[in-house]
Amino acid sequence: MTGAGQLRFEIRGRLDAPGTAHVWDEASRVASAGSGGAVEADCSGIEYMDGSGMALLLKLREVVAEAGGTLSLVNLAPRHRQLIDLTGDRPLPGWNPADSERRGLAERVGRATRDALTGIREMVEFVGEASVIITRSLLHPSRVRWKDVLLSCVHVGVDSLFIISLLGFLMGLIMSFQSAISLQRFGGEIFVPNMLGLVMFREMGPLVTAILLAARSGSAFAAEIGTMKINEELDALTTMGLSPMRFLVVPKLLSALAMVPLMTLFFNLASLVGGALVMLSLGFPLVTFTSRVFSYVHYSDFFGGMAKALVFSILVAGVGCLRGMQTRSGASAVGLSTTSAVVTGIIFIAFADGLFAVAFYYLKI
């Protein structure tokens, strides 16, 4: 204490995060002892100060003001004074208990419904805008950024070729082996090629390929566009009068349309190689395997699988790009968008596959 009941104390040392945390409680207690009078804080001994130290000084000012007094910072270095002047007139953020109140069931249902309707609206807008831009791009190929399309084709197709072929080979090998074990009791091993060709070309080939690409390429699309949105690069494109849909989404959609059916063919071929290996190990010649496969698989099975691959490719690329453009702010936003892209893509693929099954049944395909 000084004359006339004035409180004066000294702050010294480094006011960084560790130093501020060490003296926070003690400094607040000393400042609150001013009993409503004038309080001086001698800052001549401060060696270094960052945002943590600035928060401490603002907290001391708040504590003294609550007691009815005023805080004066004396002997504060000019560089530290500049830091204080940036936010010296702003109050510290407080905690509002209302923010942590539990919402009622009706409010939670209402918020969930609103979020669902908003998501549906954004999806419809995305599908409509993408359809219009793709149609214009096909009518005017010179407007397409073909270098970006080719680069995306490399990421979607060439970089995925090994894992697609490996998984196709393993699935053909496993399915043929398991089927041969079951049919061996009835002497029906010869029907393994029939089953393998039909299942792979009609169902498993496009389905598994699309799921793999949803986990690999769809998540990559969402992460790339989501990172650009967080860095405000999408806003920069819009400010310059450029469409993010045209520059980012369309090349990815076109590359997926071109590469997913091709990757499906590689998957089917690799699965036939795995099945042929099993049949050769059972003593059947290769010509028997190939003849049984191609005599049983019809053109409708092949083109039906390719139609599925085309639809699945749009779902994989579209969902990935949509989730990327819906990325919110925050450290975990890109991760959440990536996870949502994979999960939503797989759900849509399964749903579309079910619709194909019903359509093929009624069309007698």
C-alpha positions as CSV (number, residue, x, y, z in Angstrom):
1,M,0.0,0.0,0.0
2,T,1.1,3.6,-0.6
3,G,-0.2,6.9,0.6
4,A,-3.9,7.8,0.6
5,G,-4.8,4.1,0.5
6,Q,-3.5,3.5,-3.0
7,L,-2.4,0.0,-3.8
8,R,0.7,-0.5,-5.9
9,F,2.3,-3.8,-6.9
10,E,5.0,-4.9,-9.3
11,I,4.8,-7.4,-12.2
12,R,8.1,-8.9,-13.4
13,G,9.4,-11.8,-15.5
14,R,8.1,-13.4,-18.6
15,L,4.4,-13.2,-19.2
16,D,4.1,-16.2,-21.6
17,A,1.7,-19.1,-21.1
18,P,3.7,-20.9,-18.3
19,G,4.6,-17.6,-16.5
20,T,1.1,-16.2,-16.7
21,A,-0.5,-19.4,-15.4
22,H,2.0,-19.4,-12.5
23,V,1.0,-15.9,-11.2
24,W,-2.6,-15.7,-12.4
25,D,-4.3,-16.5,-9.1
26,E,-1.9,-14.6,-6.9
27,A,-2.0,-11.4,-9.1
28,S,-5.9,-11.5,-9.2
29,R,-5.9,-11.8,-5.4
30,V,-3.6,-8.9,-4.9
31,A,-5.5,-6.7,-7.4
32,S,-8.8,-7.4,-5.6
33,A,-7.3,-6.1,-2.3
34,G,-7.5,-2.5,-3.6
35,S,-10.9,-2.1,-1.8
36,G,-12.3,0.2,-4.5
37,G,-9.3,2.6,-4.7
38,A,-6.8,3.4,-7.3
39,V,-4.4,0.5,-8.1
40,E,-1.1,0.8,-9.9
41,A,0.7,-2.0,-11.5
42,D,4.4,-1.4,-12.1
43,C,5.2,-3.2,-15.4
44,S,8.9,-2.2,-15.6
45,G,10.1,-5.7,-14.8
46,I,8.2,-7.4,-17.6
47,E,10.8,-9.1,-19.9
48,Y,8.4,-10.6,-22.4
49,M,4.7,-10.6,-23.0
50,D,2.4,-12.3,-25.5
51,G,-1.3,-12.9,-25.6
52,S,-1.3,-14.8,-22.3
53,G,0.2,-11.8,-20.5
54,M,-2.2,-9.4,-22.2
55,A,-5.0,-11.6,-20.9
56,L,-3.6,-11.3,-17.4
57,L,-3.5,-7.5,-17.5
58,L,-7.0,-7.4,-18.8
59,K,-8.1,-9.7,-16.1
60,L,-6.5,-7.5,-13.4
61,R,-8.3,-4.5,-14.9
62,E,-11.6,-6.4,-14.7
63,V,-11.0,-7.5,-11.1
64,V,-10.2,-4.0,-9.9
65,A,-13.2,-2.6,-11.8
66,E,-15.5,-5.1,-10.1
67,A,-14.2,-3.8,-6.7
68,G,-15.0,-0.3,-7.7
69,G,-11.5,0.9,-8.4
70,T,-9.3,1.7,-11.4
71,L,-6.1,0.0,-12.6
72,S,-3.2,2.0,-14.0
73,L,-0.3,0.3,-15.9
74,V,2.8,2.3,-15.3
75,N,6.3,1.9,-16.7
76,L,5.0,-0.4,-19.5
77,A,7.4,-0.8,-22.4
78,P,6.2,0.7,-25.7
79,R,6.1,-2.6,-27.5
80,H,3.9,-4.0,-24.7
81,R,1.8,-0.9,-24.7
82,Q,1.0,-1.5,-28.4
83,L,-0.1,-5.0,-27.7
84,I,-2.4,-3.8,-24.9
85,D,-3.9,-1.0,-27.0
86,L,-5.1,-3.6,-29.6
87,T,-7.7,-5.0,-27.2
88,G,-7.5,-2.7,-24.2
89,D,-11.1,-1.5,-24.6
90,R,-12.6,-4.9,-25.1
91,P,-14.0,-7.1,-22.3
92,L,-12.8,-10.6,-21.7
93,P,-15.1,-13.3,-23.1
94,G,-17.3,-14.8,-20.5
95,W,-19.2,-18.0,-20.0
96,N,-22.9,-17.9,-20.5
97,P,-24.7,-20.6,-18.6
98,A,-27.5,-20.5,-21.1
99,D,-25.1,-21.9,-23.7
100,S,-24.9,-25.2,-21.8
101,E,-28.5,-25.6,-21.1
102,R,-30.1,-28.9,-22.3
103,R,-32.5,-28.5,-25.1
104,G,-35.9,-30.1,-25.0
105,L,-37.0,-32.9,-27.2
106,A,-39.1,-30.7,-29.4
107,E,-36.3,-28.3,-30.0
108,R,-33.8,-31.1,-30.8
109,V,-36.2,-32.7,-33.2
110,G,-36.9,-29.3,-34.8
111,R,-33.2,-28.6,-35.2
112,A,-32.5,-32.0,-36.7
113,T,-35.4,-31.6,-39.1
114,R,-34.1,-28.2,-40.1
115,D,-30.6,-29.6,-40.7
116,A,-32.0,-32.5,-42.7
117,L,-34.1,-30.2,-44.9
118,T,-31.1,-27.9,-45.4
119,G,-28.9,-30.8,-46.4
120,I,-31.6,-32.0,-48.9
121,R,-31.9,-28.5,-50.4
122,E,-28.1,-28.2,-50.8
123,M,-27.9,-31.6,-52.4
124,V,-30.7,-30.8,-54.9
125,E,-29.0,-27.5,-55.7
126,F,-25.7,-29.2,-56.2
127,V,-27.1,-31.9,-58.5
128,G,-29.0,-29.3,-60.6
129,E,-26.0,-27.0,-61.0
130,A,-23.6,-29.9,-61.7
131,S,-26.0,-31.4,-64.3
132,V,-26.3,-28.0,-66.1
133,I,-22.5,-27.4,-66.1
134,I,-21.7,-31.0,-67.3
135,T,-24.2,-30.7,-70.1
136,R,-22.7,-27.4,-71.2
137,S,-19.2,-28.9,-70.9
138,L,-20.2,-31.8,-73.2
139,L,-21.8,-29.5,-75.7
140,H,-18.8,-27.2,-75.6
141,P,-15.7,-29.3,-74.9
142,S,-13.3,-26.4,-75.4
143,R,-14.6,-24.9,-72.1
144,V,-13.5,-28.0,-70.1
145,R,-10.1,-27.9,-68.3
146,W,-8.9,-31.1,-69.7
147,K,-5.5,-30.9,-67.9
148,D,-7.4,-31.0,-64.6
149,V,-9.5,-33.9,-65.9
150,L,-6.4,-35.9,-66.9
151,L,-4.7,-35.2,-63.6
152,S,-7.8,-36.3,-61.7
153,C,-8.0,-39.5,-63.9
154,V,-4.5,-40.4,-62.8
155,H,-5.5,-40.0,-59.1
156,V,-8.8,-41.9,-59.5
157,G,-7.7,-44.6,-61.9
158,V,-3.9,-45.1,-62.3
159,D,-3.1,-44.7,-58.6
160,S,-6.0,-47.1,-57.7
161,L,-5.2,-49.8,-60.2
162,F,-3.0,-51.9,-58.0
163,I,-5.4,-52.1,-55.0
164,I,-8.3,-52.7,-57.4
165,S,-6.6,-55.5,-59.2
166,L,-5.2,-57.0,-56.0
167,L,-8.6,-57.0,-54.3
168,G,-10.3,-58.4,-57.4
169,F,-7.8,-61.2,-57.6
170,L,-8.3,-62.1,-54.0
171,M,-12.1,-62.0,-54.1
172,G,-12.1,-64.2,-57.2
173,L,-9.7,-66.6,-55.6
174,I,-11.7,-66.8,-52.3
175,M,-15.1,-67.0,-53.9
176,S,-14.1,-69.7,-56.3
177,F,-12.3,-71.7,-53.6
178,Q,-15.3,-71.5,-51.2
179,S,-17.8,-72.4,-53.9
180,A,-15.7,-75.3,-55.1
181,I,-15.6,-76.7,-51.5
182,S,-19.3,-76.6,-51.2
183,L,-20.0,-77.9,-54.7
184,Q,-17.4,-80.7,-54.5
185,R,-19.8,-82.8,-52.4
186,F,-22.2,-82.9,-55.3
187,G,-19.6,-83.1,-58.0
188,G,-20.5,-79.6,-59.3
189,E,-17.1,-77.9,-59.4
190,I,-17.6,-77.3,-63.1
191,F,-20.3,-74.7,-62.2
192,V,-17.8,-72.5,-60.3
193,P,-16.9,-70.4,-63.5
194,N,-20.6,-69.9,-64.2
195,M,-21.1,-68.5,-60.8
196,L,-18.0,-66.4,-60.7
197,G,-18.5,-64.7,-64.1
198,L,-22.2,-63.9,-63.4
199,V,-21.6,-62.5,-59.9
200,M,-18.5,-60.5,-60.8
201,F,-19.8,-58.9,-64.0
202,R,-23.3,-58.3,-62.8
203,E,-23.0,-57.4,-59.1
204,M,-19.7,-57.6,-57.2
205,G,-17.4,-55.9,-59.8
206,P,-19.1,-52.5,-59.9
207,L,-20.2,-52.6,-56.3
208,V,-16.8,-53.4,-54.7
209,T,-15.0,-51.0,-57.1
210,A,-17.3,-48.2,-56.3
211,I,-17.0,-48.8,-52.5
212,L,-13.2,-48.8,-52.8
213,L,-13.1,-45.6,-54.8
214,A,-15.6,-44.0,-52.4
215,A,-13.2,-44.7,-49.5
216,R,-10.1,-43.6,-51.6
217,S,-11.1,-41.0,-54.2
218,G,-14.3,-39.7,-52.6
219,S,-12.6,-38.9,-49.4
220,A,-9.7,-37.3,-51.3
221,F,-12.2,-35.1,-53.2
222,A,-13.9,-34.0,-49.9
223,A,-10.5,-33.3,-48.2
224,E,-9.2,-31.3,-51.1
225,I,-12.2,-29.1,-51.6
226,G,-12.8,-28.8,-47.8
227,T,-9.3,-27.6,-47.2
228,M,-9.7,-25.0,-50.0
229,K,-12.9,-23.8,-48.4
230,I,-11.3,-23.4,-45.0
231,N,-8.5,-21.5,-46.6
232,E,-11.1,-19.3,-48.3
233,E,-9.9,-20.3,-51.7
234,L,-13.5,-21.0,-52.9
235,D,-14.5,-17.5,-51.8
236,A,-11.5,-16.1,-53.8
237,L,-12.7,-17.9,-56.9
238,T,-16.2,-16.6,-56.5
239,T,-14.8,-13.1,-55.9
240,M,-12.9,-13.3,-59.2
241,G,-16.1,-14.3,-61.0
242,L,-15.0,-17.9,-61.4
243,S,-17.3,-20.8,-60.6
244,P,-16.0,-23.4,-58.1
245,M,-18.3,-25.9,-59.6
246,R,-16.7,-25.5,-63.1
247,F,-13.1,-25.4,-61.9
248,L,-13.2,-28.0,-59.2
249,V,-16.2,-30.2,-59.4
250,V,-16.7,-30.8,-63.1
251,P,-13.2,-32.2,-63.7
252,K,-13.6,-34.7,-60.9
253,L,-17.0,-35.8,-62.1
254,L,-15.8,-36.3,-65.7
255,S,-12.7,-38.2,-64.5
256,A,-14.9,-40.5,-62.3
257,L,-17.3,-41.2,-65.2
258,A,-14.3,-42.2,-67.4
259,M,-12.3,-44.2,-64.8
260,V,-14.8,-46.1,-62.6
261,P,-16.1,-48.3,-65.5
262,L,-12.6,-48.9,-66.6
263,M,-11.5,-49.9,-63.0
264,T,-14.5,-52.2,-62.9
265,L,-13.2,-54.0,-66.0
266,F,-9.8,-54.5,-64.3
267,F,-11.5,-55.7,-61.2
268,N,-13.5,-58.3,-63.1
269,L,-10.5,-59.4,-65.1
270,A,-8.4,-59.8,-61.9
271,S,-11.2,-61.8,-60.3
272,L,-11.3,-64.2,-63.3
273,V,-7.6,-64.7,-63.0
274,G,-8.1,-65.7,-59.3
275,G,-10.9,-68.1,-60.3
276,A,-8.9,-69.6,-63.1
277,L,-6.1,-70.3,-60.7
278,V,-8.4,-72.2,-58.4
279,M,-9.9,-74.2,-61.3
280,L,-6.4,-75.1,-62.5
281,S,-5.5,-76.4,-59.1
282,L,-8.6,-78.6,-59.2
283,G,-7.5,-80.2,-62.4
284,F,-9.7,-78.3,-64.9
285,P,-8.0,-76.9,-68.1
286,L,-8.0,-73.2,-68.7
287,V,-10.1,-73.5,-71.9
288,T,-12.9,-75.1,-69.8
289,F,-12.9,-72.2,-67.4
290,T,-13.0,-69.5,-70.1
291,S,-15.6,-71.3,-72.1
292,R,-17.9,-71.8,-69.1
293,V,-17.5,-68.1,-68.1
294,F,-18.2,-66.6,-71.5
295,S,-20.9,-69.0,-72.5
296,Y,-22.9,-68.2,-69.4
297,V,-22.3,-64.4,-69.1
298,H,-24.5,-62.5,-71.5
299,Y,-24.2,-59.0,-73.0
300,S,-27.0,-57.9,-70.7
301,D,-25.0,-58.9,-67.6
302,F,-22.0,-57.0,-68.9
303,F,-23.7,-53.8,-69.9
304,G,-25.9,-53.9,-66.7
305,G,-22.7,-53.9,-64.7
306,M,-21.3,-51.1,-66.7
307,A,-24.5,-49.1,-66.2
308,K,-24.1,-49.6,-62.5
309,A,-20.5,-48.5,-62.6
310,L,-21.5,-45.2,-64.4
311,V,-24.2,-44.4,-61.8
312,F,-21.9,-45.4,-58.9
313,S,-19.1,-43.1,-60.3
314,I,-21.4,-40.1,-60.3
315,L,-22.4,-40.9,-56.7
316,V,-18.8,-41.4,-55.5
317,A,-17.5,-38.1,-57.1
318,G,-20.6,-36.1,-56.5
319,V,-20.9,-37.0,-52.8
320,G,-17.2,-36.3,-52.2
321,C,-17.4,-32.9,-53.9
322,L,-20.6,-32.0,-52.1
323,R,-19.3,-32.8,-48.7
324,G,-16.1,-30.9,-49.4
325,M,-18.1,-27.8,-50.3
326,Q,-20.2,-28.2,-47.2
327,T,-17.2,-28.1,-44.9
328,R,-17.6,-25.9,-41.9
329,S,-14.9,-24.0,-40.0
330,G,-12.8,-25.5,-37.3
331,A,-9.8,-27.8,-36.9
332,S,-11.8,-31.0,-37.3
333,A,-14.0,-29.8,-40.2
334,V,-12.1,-31.5,-42.9
335,G,-12.0,-34.8,-41.1
336,L,-15.7,-34.7,-40.5
337,S,-16.3,-33.9,-44.2
338,T,-14.1,-36.8,-45.3
339,T,-15.8,-39.2,-43.0
340,S,-19.2,-38.0,-44.1
341,A,-18.2,-38.4,-47.8
342,V,-17.2,-42.0,-47.3
343,V,-20.3,-43.0,-45.2
344,T,-22.8,-41.2,-47.4
345,G,-21.2,-42.5,-50.6
346,I,-21.4,-46.1,-49.4
347,I,-25.0,-45.7,-48.3
348,F,-26.0,-44.1,-51.6
349,I,-24.2,-46.9,-53.5
350,A,-26.0,-49.6,-51.6
351,F,-29.3,-47.8,-52.1
352,A,-28.7,-47.4,-55.8
353,D,-27.7,-51.1,-56.1
354,G,-31.0,-52.1,-54.5
355,L,-32.9,-49.9,-57.1
356,F,-30.9,-51.6,-59.9
357,A,-31.8,-55.0,-58.5
358,V,-35.6,-54.2,-58.5
359,A,-35.3,-52.6,-62.0
360,F,-33.5,-55.7,-63.4
361,Y,-36.0,-58.0,-61.9
362,Y,-39.0,-56.2,-63.5
363,L,-37.2,-55.8,-66.8
364,K,-36.2,-59.5,-66.9
365,I,-32.6,-58.6,-67.3
